[in-house]
């Protein structure tokens, strides 16, 4: 079992969500978050340039079986990239794939792959 966490720009959430549904992935968790990577977005506050310390992002968490990891990652990569030709821009985000030791469904008490 794996946990896929994608931190993406909020502007592409609807496209990523729809692409995941189209590829058969409907069980996701979405959270609003903030962070800062390599992007150097400048804002103006009272006529002065300031670099924000945290930029609004969206976090998507998907728990899945090993068979789905590649298709989920490829779907997010293909739909979360911004830019005129889809080459991507700084601030498009990151995808983390981590091992999920255990999963439990609260309602039934099932565990492991059956709970996902």
Number of C-alpha atoms within 10 A of each C-alpha: 19 20 18 20 20 21 23 24 19 15 13 16 19 12 13 20 20 14 19 20 13 11 12 12 16 13 12 15 11 15 11 11 14 13 12 15 13 8 12 14 14 11 12 10 9 7 7 8 11 13 13 13 11 11 16 12 21 19 20 20 18 20 23 20 15 12 10 14 18 9 14 19 17 10 17 22 18 15 18 26 21 17 11 8 7 11 9 15 12 13 19 20 20 15 16 12 15 12 11 14 9 12 16 14 12 9 7 8 9 13 13 14 15 10 16 16
